[in-house]
Amino acid sequence: MNEKSNKLISLLASLDRAQRRGCRKLIQSPFFSANEDLLLFFEEITKRLDRKKTLNKQEIWQAVLGKKKPYNDTRFRKYTSDLFKLIKEYLMQETLQQEPELRRYLYFSALEKQRSEKLIKGIERNWDDLISASNSNDSLRYLYLHLLEFKKHSLLNFDQRRNERSNVEEISRALDIYFIISKLKDAVNADSRSDFEKQNYSLLLADEVVNLLDTQSAYLDEPLVTTYYLMYKMITQTDMDDYYYQYKAIVLGLNTQLVVQPGYAFIHPALNYCVIKMNKGQREFLNEYLDVYKFALEHNAAFENDSIDPGAFKNTVQIAMLSGEYSWAENYVHSYQDKLPDADRGNTVNYNLAMIYFYQKKFGTAQDYLREVDYQDITLNLNTKMMLLAIYYELDEDMVLDSFFDSTIAYLNRHKELTENRDQLYRNLVLYTRRLTRLLPGDLAGITKLKADLKTEQYVASKSWLEEKIQEFEKV
């Protein structure tokens, strides 16, 4: 048996200590298992996993049942199959503990079979307390509410109580809300993925849901409906900033009428919108990005699965640099470096600290941090080269810079795996910086031509830095 091919071993290896203790208790329970040998097999296999010992079937059998009982492969497979089922049962029980609405629904289903009139009357009397809405951002709560209302209709036997108002409206509304939110989430996901995958998705009824909300306000009193509706509008109509500001007001808790819990799923689209606007030259969205991000940090909503991608980490530091928030950026690097993947942490921290000192024109210190960067990653290598290019230019190290131009072009020529657009980003920075260093003071025709060419060039790394240097050259 091995972890990759055996499903029992794979499942056991994924359990943490608390889960193992829970599994042990479940296996020992007579309600779930009547075979005491299963616990012995559980203990032996987990011990071998911890000690990285062999998982030979005969050795496990002998350790549990002794040498006197000859190995029986069919029996061994029955043991492992039963043990796998018990661990699955534990994981289902563990998950069920985290789903109070689902547990309540299952209880009501059991109660319906038992027909305990006293308990059913108690449910009817305390219904509002039993289904009180949680503050969760999970749209599944509306599906559960639909199921609970449906079960209430059955429990209270409304089909036979013709003269009383039933809960048909509540059953329908809960399902409507779940459906609307689901369609909006799917539409947002499809639009986001289409930008990267270059694929078109056909989502039936998604447009109809959006049109419904465009023309009617019947469901816009539900915070999650309005939030996802504005999210969809924001990412599909990027020329209308009002949708962003309405969305931001809800996500950051500025709208007291529509309240949602802060979460990465809501923060991330707002940050992406700000990046889109920044890329279009709308510098006011630098501060918007930082406003949203700082709120997310305060409310533990800035990171997906409590970790951050090194690229996103760098982007945040760079935006802080463009906003002049040097102290905040340095504190951010030191305070949140533990959220970075272990393998990338050292390089990411050193590169971003170099960037912070570069923007403060402390070029020597920036170089010191760049020397600590391991250049195995091609993206990090190229970003480091672009910063070094700028440092050499700022320090007037003309001979070093001229040689650096050639070595960078040679590096790009060797790495054919780069996409054409990425290659052009870095190649053009070298090209335009080299042209700038070749200009003589007073060459108005040359500087005018350089500015015009740069303006029309779509792919240039560090374009804003280059434009700044050209402006400085004009004043010489």
C-alpha positions, 0 to 999 in steps of 0.5 A, spaced: 500 500 500 502 507 498 499 514 499 498 515 492 495 509 490 491 507 496 485 511 498 485 509 505 492 511 506 491 517 502 485 519 507 489 517 513 495 521 511 490 527 510 488 527 517 491 532 522 491 530 530 484 532 532 481 528 526 485 522 528 482 523 535 475 523 533 476 517 528 479 513 534 473 515 538 468 513 532 471 507 531 471 505 538 463 507 538 459 500 538 454 504 534 458 505 528 463 499 529 462 492 532 469 490 530 475 491 535 480 489 530 479 495 526 481 500 531 488 496 531 489 496 524 487 504 524 493 505 530 498 500 526 497 504 519 497 511 522 503 509 527 507 507 520 505 513 517 508 517 522 514 513 522 515 513 515 515 505 515 513 500 510 506 499 509 507 492 507 500 488 507 503 482 510 507 486 516 501 490 518 497 484 518 502 480 523 503 486 527 495 487 528 493 479 528 500 476 530 503 470 526 499 465 528 493 467 524 495 466 517 495 472 512 488 473 508 488 478 502 481 478 502 480 479 509 485 484 509 481 488 504 475 487 508 478 490 514 481 496 510 474 497 506 471 498 513 476 502 516 475 507 510 468 507 510 468 509 518 473 514 516 469 517 511 463 517 516 467 521 521 469 526 516 461 527 514 459 527 521 465 533 522 462 537 516 455 536 519 457 539 525 459 545 521 452 545 518 447 547 523 441 548 518 442 542 514 442 538 521 436 542 523 433 539 516 435 532 517 432 533 525 425 535 522 425 530 517 426 525 522 421 528 526 416 528 521 417 520 521 416 520 528 410 524 528 411 527 535 405 532 536 408 535 542 415 537 538 411 539 532 407 544 535 413 547 539 417 547 532 411 551 530 411 556 536 418 557 535 419 557 528 422 564 527 427 563 532 429 556 529 430 559 522 433 566 524 438 568 519 445 568 520 450 573 518 454 568 513 456 570 506 454 563 504 448 563 499 447 556 501 443 558 507 437 560 502 437 553 499 437 551 507 431 556 508 427 553 502 428 546 505 426 548 512 420 552 509 418 546 505 419 541 511 415 546 515 409 545 510 409 538 510 410 537 518 404 542 519 400 538 514 398 545 511 395 541 505 390 539 510 389 546 513 385 549 507 383 555 511 389 557 514 395 561 510 401 557 509 408 558 508 408 557 500 410 564 499 416 563 504 418 557 500 418 560 493 422 566 496 428 563 499 429 559 493 428 565 488 434 568 492 438 562 492 437 562 485 438 569 483 445 569 487 447 563 484 446 565 477 450 572 479 456 568 482 456 564 476 455 570 471 461 573 475 465 567 475 464 566 467 466 573 465 472 573 470 475 566 467 473 568 460 479 574 460 484 568 462 481 562 458 479 566 452 473 562 452 465 563 452 460 561 457 453 560 455 449 561 462 442 560 461 437 565 465 443 569 467 441 575 463 434 574 465 436 575 472 440 581 471 434 584 467 429 582 473 434 586 478 435 592 473 427 593 473 425 591 479 427 592 486 423 586 489 430 582 491 434 588 492 433 588 500 437 582 501 444 584 502 447 578 498 443 579 492 445 587 492 452 585 493 453 580 487 448 584 483 453 590 484 459 586 483 456 583 476 455 590 474 462 593 476 466 588 473 462 588 466 461 595 466 468 598 468 466 605 465 461 606 470 464 607 477 458 608 481 457 601 481 464 600 484 462 606 489 456 602 491 459 596 492 465 598 496 460 602 501 457 595 502 463 591 502 466 596 507 460 596 511 459 604 510 452 602 508 448 600 514 442 598 511 445 592 507 450 588 511 455 583 509 461 580 513 467 582 510 470 576 506 476 575 501 470 573 496 468 580 496 474 584 497 478 581 491 473 583 485 474 591 488 481 590 488 481 588 481 477 593 479 482 598 482 487 595 478 483 595 471 482 603 473 490 604 475 492 601 468 487 606 464 491 611 468 486 613 473 491 615 479 485 616 484 484 608 484 491 608 487 488 610 494 482 606 492 486 600 492 489 601 499 483 603 502 480 597 500 486 593 502 487 596 509 480 595 511 481 587 508 487 587 513 483 589 519 478 584 518 482 578 516 479 578 509 485 580 505 488 573 504 485 567 500 486 561 505 490 565 509 496 565 504 498 570 499 501 569 492 508 573 491 505 577 485 499 580 489 504 581 495 509 585 490 503 589 486 500 591 493 507 594 495 508 597 488 501 601 489 503 603 496 510 606 492 506 610 487 502 613 493 508 615 497 506 610 503 513 608 504 512 607 511 506 603 511 509 598 505 515 597 509 511 595 515 506 591 511 512 587 508 515 585 515 508 584 518 505 579 513 511 576 510 509 569 514 503 569 509 507 568 503 509 561 501 515 558 505 519 557 498 518 564 496 518 568 502 525 570 502 526 572 495 519 576 495 521 580 502 528 582 499 525 584 492 520 588 495 524 591 500 529 593 495 523 596 491 521 600 497 528 603 498 528 604 490 522 608 490 525 612 496 532 613 491 536 609 496 539 606 491 545 603 494 540 599 499 536 597 494 542 594 491 544 590 497 537 587 498 537 585 490 543 581 492 540 577 496 535 575 491 535 568 488 534 568 481 531 561 479 524 564 478 524 567 471 519 572 473 523 574 479 529 574 475 526 579 470 523 584 475 530 584 478 533 586 472 528 591 470 530 594 477 537 594 476 537 597 470 533 603 473 538 603 479 544 603 474 541 609 470 539 613 476 547 612 478 549 614 472 553 608 471 553 608 463 558 603 462 555 598 467 548 600 464 551 599 456 553 592 458 547 590 462 542 592 456 546 587 452 546 581 457 538 582 458 537 582 451 541 575 451 537 573 457 531 574 453 533 571 447 535 564 451 528 564 454 523 562 448 518 560 453 516 567 455 509 569 451 510 574 446 507 580 450 511 579 456 518 578 452 516 585 449 515 588 456 522 587 458 525 588 451 522 595 450 524 597 456 531 596 454 530 599 447 527 605 450 532 606 455 538 605 451 535 610 446 534 615 452 541 614 454 544 615 446 540 622 446 544 629 447 542 635 451 538 639 446 536 634 441 529 636 441 527 632 435 530 626 438 526 627 445 520 628 441 520 622 437 522 618 443 516 620 447 511 619 441 514 612 440 513 611 447 506 613 448 504 609 442 507 602 445 503 598 448 508 593 452 513 597 456 515 595 463 516 600 468 513 605 463 511 610 468 518 610 470 521 611 463 516 617 462 519 620 468 526 620 466 524 623 459 521 629 462 527 630 467 531 629 461 527 635 457 529 640 463 537 639 462 
